[in-house]
């Protein structure tokens, strides 16, 4: 498909007349409509309105909500209500809902990723995962969200920054679209995205180093030693506080993103949600030639234990992910020089 083609044209060209493809295109276009509306809200809030203001309540998993979290949830849910979506799960809902009993697809969504960035005018986003809706989900929508990430039909994220962009996969590579504000259409700007190899960047909240487990601490320490250390190269650290911004940088410039488990209470099993944060980004990453793991296992192979289950997340350049994977496999009793040799050999 030529650059500049609209999202709708691209989706319909890929799907031709297949009923399943038409249903998928309908859902993706509904999400694009929600993102277009949300981008306008973010860019032109009502006079005196603070979209980053805390609303005095927590979401379903104990995180502080901001006003724009609730606005984004309402916009996304209403857009999907008429798009043939059956089971629906959001970061802002207590549990799965049914939007359309006849819907053939399920959607898991984080309507507003990186909400702490709102008040500093930082990049924020919307992350989504589209899954098949099993017949049994008509009686119990939670059934749809017991599937692993391998079941995803499509996944992506919208990024609200200098441009509003959509990063999308329907299982045949990764494409990037930008919102044309004049026409309201998302237009193709890059197709077949591949994560560059050899990128010397990593994204991690280094202030948590004292809580990290040894494999992660060892990897970051080796990177910090630069050209004089075992990696033999100088690395830069990047951390946006919004996974969509860091994921987009990894997709375009390479490197690695880490949000590991650590020793703090509530972080023992990671912090990012498996179904609507980790899995869709892992799907995109693998489709772009990278890898995504929880430290030991591929993210896409992890069965959800509950709708809002959390997981450690490491994704990016497949070679860098493998080094961290090997770090996790090596026991803490292995001598340091042996561990370094193993990492350098990957």
C-alpha positions as CSV (number, residue, x, y, z in Angstrom):
1,X,0.0,0.0,0.0
2,X,1.3,3.4,-1.0
3,X,2.4,6.0,1.6
4,X,-0.3,8.5,2.3
5,X,-3.1,5.9,1.9
6,X,-5.7,6.2,4.6
7,X,-6.1,3.6,7.4
8,X,-9.6,2.7,6.0
9,X,-8.2,2.0,2.5
10,X,-5.4,-0.1,3.9
11,X,-7.6,-2.2,6.1
12,X,-10.1,-2.8,3.4
13,X,-7.4,-3.7,0.8
14,X,-5.9,-6.2,3.2
15,X,-9.3,-7.8,4.1
16,X,-11.0,-7.6,0.7
17,X,-14.5,-9.1,1.3
18,X,-13.8,-11.5,4.2
19,X,-16.4,-11.1,6.9
20,X,-13.8,-11.5,9.7
21,X,-11.5,-8.9,8.1
22,X,-14.5,-6.5,7.8
23,X,-15.3,-6.9,11.4
24,X,-11.7,-6.3,12.4
25,X,-11.5,-3.2,10.2
26,X,-14.7,-1.9,11.8
27,X,-13.2,-2.1,15.3
28,X,-9.9,-0.6,14.3
29,X,-11.6,2.3,12.6
30,X,-13.8,2.8,15.7
31,X,-10.6,3.0,17.8
32,X,-9.2,5.5,15.3
33,X,-12.3,7.7,15.7
34,X,-11.9,7.6,19.5
35,X,-8.2,8.5,19.2
36,X,-9.1,11.4,16.9
37,X,-11.6,12.7,19.4
38,X,-9.3,12.2,22.3
39,X,-6.4,14.0,20.5
40,X,-8.7,17.0,20.1
41,X,-9.7,17.0,23.8
42,X,-6.0,16.8,24.8
43,X,-5.0,19.6,22.4
44,X,-7.9,22.0,23.2
45,X,-9.2,21.4,26.7
46,X,-12.0,23.6,28.0
47,X,-10.9,26.9,29.5
48,X,-9.5,26.5,33.0
49,X,-9.9,22.7,32.9
50,X,-7.0,20.6,34.3
51,X,-7.1,17.2,32.6
52,X,-4.2,16.0,34.8
53,X,-6.1,16.7,38.0
54,X,-6.5,13.7,40.3
55,X,-10.2,12.8,40.8
56,X,-9.9,11.4,44.3
57,X,-10.5,7.7,43.4
58,X,-8.5,4.7,42.3
59,X,-9.1,2.5,39.2
60,X,-9.9,-1.2,39.4
61,X,-6.3,-2.1,40.3
62,X,-5.5,0.6,42.8
63,X,-3.8,3.3,40.6
64,X,-4.7,6.9,41.1
65,X,-7.1,8.2,38.4
66,X,-6.9,11.6,36.7
67,X,-9.6,13.4,34.9
68,X,-8.4,12.5,31.5
69,X,-8.3,8.8,32.4
70,X,-12.1,8.9,32.8
71,X,-12.6,11.0,29.7
72,X,-10.6,8.6,27.6
73,X,-12.4,5.6,29.0
74,X,-15.8,7.1,28.1
75,X,-14.7,8.0,24.6
76,X,-13.2,4.6,23.8
77,X,-16.0,2.6,25.3
78,X,-18.7,4.6,23.4
79,X,-16.8,4.3,20.2
80,X,-16.5,0.5,20.5
81,X,-20.1,0.0,21.6
82,X,-21.4,0.2,18.1
83,X,-18.5,-1.5,16.4
84,X,-19.3,-5.2,16.9
85,X,-17.3,-5.6,20.1
86,X,-18.6,-8.2,22.6
87,X,-16.2,-8.7,25.6
88,X,-14.5,-5.4,26.7
89,X,-11.9,-4.9,29.3
90,X,-10.3,-1.6,30.3
91,X,-7.8,-0.5,32.9
92,X,-10.6,1.7,34.2
93,X,-13.3,-1.1,34.6
94,X,-13.6,-3.4,37.6
95,X,-13.8,-6.4,35.2
96,X,-14.8,-7.4,31.7
97,X,-18.1,-6.1,30.3
98,X,-20.2,-7.1,27.3
99,X,-20.8,-4.2,24.9
100,X,-22.6,-6.2,22.1
101,X,-23.8,-9.7,22.9
102,X,-23.5,-10.5,19.2
103,X,-20.0,-9.1,18.9
104,X,-17.4,-11.5,17.4
105,X,-14.3,-9.7,18.8
106,X,-13.0,-8.8,22.2
107,X,-11.0,-5.7,23.1
108,X,-8.7,-5.1,26.0
109,X,-7.6,-1.5,26.3
110,X,-5.6,1.0,28.3
111,X,-7.4,4.2,27.3
112,X,-4.7,6.5,28.6
113,X,-1.2,5.3,29.0
114,X,1.2,7.6,30.9
115,X,-1.4,9.8,32.5
116,X,1.2,11.1,34.9
117,X,2.6,13.0,31.9
118,X,-0.5,15.0,31.4
119,X,0.3,17.9,33.6
120,X,3.9,18.3,32.2
121,X,2.6,18.2,28.6
122,X,4.4,14.9,27.9
123,X,3.6,12.1,25.5
124,X,0.6,9.9,26.4
125,X,-1.2,7.2,24.5
126,X,-3.9,4.5,24.1
127,X,-2.9,0.9,23.9
128,X,-5.3,-1.8,22.6
129,X,-5.4,-5.6,22.0
130,X,-8.1,-7.3,19.7
131,X,-8.9,-10.9,20.3
132,X,-11.5,-13.4,19.0
133,X,-14.5,-13.7,21.3
134,X,-15.2,-17.4,22.0
135,X,-18.8,-18.5,21.9
136,X,-18.7,-19.2,25.7
137,X,-17.8,-15.5,26.3
138,X,-21.4,-14.6,25.5
139,X,-22.3,-16.0,28.9
140,X,-19.1,-14.9,30.7
141,X,-17.1,-12.1,29.0
142,X,-14.1,-13.0,31.2
143,X,-13.5,-16.1,29.1
144,X,-12.3,-14.0,26.3
145,X,-9.5,-12.6,28.5
146,X,-8.1,-16.0,29.5
147,X,-6.4,-16.3,26.1
148,X,-2.6,-15.8,25.8
149,X,-1.2,-13.0,23.6
150,X,-0.7,-15.5,20.8
151,X,-4.5,-15.3,20.2
152,X,-4.4,-11.6,19.3
153,X,-5.7,-10.7,15.9
154,X,-4.5,-7.2,16.0
155,X,-2.8,-4.8,18.4
156,X,-1.5,-1.3,18.5
157,X,-1.2,2.0,20.2
158,X,-2.0,5.6,19.5
159,X,0.5,8.2,20.6
160,X,-0.5,11.8,21.4
161,X,2.5,14.0,20.9
162,X,3.8,16.5,18.3
163,X,1.8,14.3,16.0
164,X,-1.0,11.8,16.7
165,X,0.3,8.5,15.4
166,X,-1.0,4.9,15.3
167,X,1.3,2.0,15.4
168,X,-0.6,-1.1,14.2
169,X,-0.2,-4.8,13.5
170,X,-2.8,-7.1,12.1
171,X,-0.3,-10.0,12.2
172,X,1.5,-9.1,9.0
173,X,4.1,-6.7,10.1
174,X,3.9,-3.3,11.7
175,X,2.7,-0.1,10.0
176,X,2.7,3.5,11.3
177,X,0.0,6.1,10.5
178,X,-0.2,9.8,11.3
179,X,-3.4,11.8,11.8
180,X,-4.0,14.3,9.1
181,X,-5.8,16.9,11.1
182,X,-7.2,18.6,8.0
183,X,-9.1,15.6,6.7
184,X,-9.4,13.7,10.0
185,X,-7.9,10.6,8.3
186,X,-5.0,8.5,9.6
187,X,-2.5,8.2,6.7
188,X,0.2,5.6,6.2
189,X,3.7,7.0,6.8
190,X,5.8,3.9,7.2
191,X,5.1,0.2,6.5
192,X,7.0,-3.0,7.4
193,X,8.7,-1.4,10.4
194,X,11.7,-3.4,11.7
195,X,13.5,-2.7,15.0
196,X,17.1,-1.6,14.1
197,X,19.8,-3.9,15.6
198,X,22.7,-2.5,17.6
199,X,20.9,0.4,19.2
200,X,22.8,1.5,22.2
201,X,19.8,2.9,24.2
202,X,17.7,1.5,27.0
203,X,14.7,2.8,28.8
204,X,14.4,2.1,32.5
205,X,13.5,4.0,35.7
206,X,17.0,3.9,37.2
207,X,15.9,5.4,40.5
208,X,14.6,1.9,41.4
209,X,18.0,0.2,41.0
210,X,18.2,-0.6,44.7
211,X,15.1,-2.7,44.4
212,X,16.0,-4.6,41.2
213,X,16.9,-8.3,41.1
214,X,20.4,-9.3,40.2
215,X,19.9,-10.1,36.5
216,X,18.5,-6.7,35.7
217,X,21.0,-4.8,37.9
218,X,23.9,-6.7,36.3
219,X,22.7,-5.9,32.8
220,X,22.3,-2.1,33.5
221,X,25.6,-1.9,35.4
222,X,27.4,-3.5,32.4
223,X,25.8,-0.9,30.1
224,X,26.7,1.9,32.5
225,X,30.4,0.9,32.3
226,X,30.3,1.9,28.6
227,X,33.1,1.2,26.2
228,X,35.4,0.3,29.1
229,X,33.1,-2.4,30.4
230,X,32.1,-5.9,29.2
231,X,29.7,-4.6,26.6
232,X,32.4,-2.5,24.8
233,X,30.0,0.3,23.9
234,X,28.6,3.5,25.3
235,X,24.9,3.4,26.1
236,X,22.3,6.1,26.6
237,X,19.4,5.9,29.0
238,X,15.9,7.1,28.0
239,X,12.8,7.1,30.2
240,X,9.6,8.9,29.3
241,X,7.2,7.6,32.0
242,X,4.9,6.5,29.1
243,X,5.4,3.1,27.6
244,X,4.0,4.2,24.2
245,X,6.7,6.8,23.8
246,X,9.5,4.4,24.8
247,X,8.0,1.6,22.6
248,X,7.9,4.0,19.6
249,X,11.5,4.9,20.1
250,X,12.5,1.2,20.4
251,X,10.6,0.5,17.1
252,X,12.3,3.3,15.3
253,X,15.8,3.5,16.9
254,X,16.3,0.1,18.5
255,X,17.5,-0.7,22.0
256,X,15.5,-2.0,24.9
257,X,12.7,-1.2,27.3
258,X,12.6,-2.6,30.9
259,X,10.0,-2.5,33.6
260,X,11.1,-5.4,35.7
261,X,9.8,-6.9,38.9
262,X,11.5,-5.7,42.0
263,X,11.4,-6.1,45.8
264,X,8.9,-3.3,46.5
265,X,5.5,-4.3,47.8
266,X,3.1,-4.6,44.8
267,X,6.0,-4.8,42.3
268,X,7.0,-8.4,43.0
269,X,5.2,-9.6,39.9
270,X,5.8,-6.6,37.7
271,X,3.7,-3.5,37.3
272,X,2.4,-3.4,33.7
273,X,-0.8,-5.1,32.9
274,X,-0.5,-8.2,30.8
275,X,-3.6,-8.0,28.7
276,X,-3.8,-4.4,27.6
277,X,-0.2,-3.1,28.0
278,X,2.4,-5.9,27.8
279,X,0.7,-8.3,25.3
280,X,-0.2,-5.7,22.6
281,X,3.3,-4.2,22.7
282,X,4.9,-7.6,22.7
283,X,2.8,-8.5,19.6
284,X,4.1,-5.3,17.9
285,X,7.6,-6.0,19.0
286,X,7.7,-9.6,17.6
287,X,6.1,-8.4,14.4
288,X,8.9,-5.9,14.0
289,X,11.6,-8.6,14.5
290,X,12.2,-8.0,18.2
291,X,11.5,-10.0,21.3
292,X,9.5,-9.5,24.5
293,X,9.9,-11.5,27.7
294,X,9.1,-11.3,31.4
295,X,12.7,-12.2,32.1
296,X,12.2,-15.9,31.5
297,X,9.3,-16.5,29.2
298,X,7.9,-14.8,26.1
299,X,5.2,-12.3,27.0
300,X,2.9,-13.7,24.4
301,X,3.0,-17.2,26.0
302,X,1.9,-16.1,29.5
303,X,-1.6,-17.1,30.4
304,X,-3.5,-14.3,32.2
305,X,-4.3,-15.3,35.8
306,X,-6.9,-12.6,36.1
307,X,-8.2,-9.7,33.9
308,X,-5.9,-7.1,35.5
309,X,-2.9,-9.4,36.0
310,X,0.5,-7.7,36.0
311,X,3.8,-8.9,34.6
312,X,7.5,-7.8,34.3
313,X,8.2,-6.5,30.8
314,X,11.4,-6.5,28.8
315,X,11.2,-5.8,25.0
316,X,13.2,-4.5,22.1
317,X,16.1,-5.6,20.0
318,X,16.1,-9.4,20.1
319,X,19.8,-9.7,20.7
320,X,19.6,-7.4,23.8
321,X,16.6,-9.2,25.1
322,X,18.5,-12.5,24.8
323,X,21.4,-11.1,26.9
324,X,18.9,-10.3,29.6
325,X,17.3,-13.7,29.2
326,X,20.6,-15.4,29.7
327,X,21.3,-13.2,32.8
328,X,18.1,-14.6,34.3
329,X,19.1,-18.1,33.5
330,X,22.5,-17.8,35.2
331,X,22.3,-18.4,38.9
332,X,23.5,-15.8,41.3
333,X,26.2,-18.2,42.4
334,X,27.9,-18.2,39.0
335,X,31.2,-16.3,39.1
336,X,31.1,-12.8,37.7
337,X,33.6,-13.4,34.9
338,X,31.7,-16.5,33.7
339,X,28.5,-14.5,33.6
340,X,30.2,-11.7,31.6
341,X,31.5,-14.2,29.1
342,X,28.1,-15.7,28.6
343,X,26.5,-12.3,28.1
344,X,29.2,-11.2,25.6
345,X,28.8,-14.5,23.6
346,X,25.1,-14.0,23.0
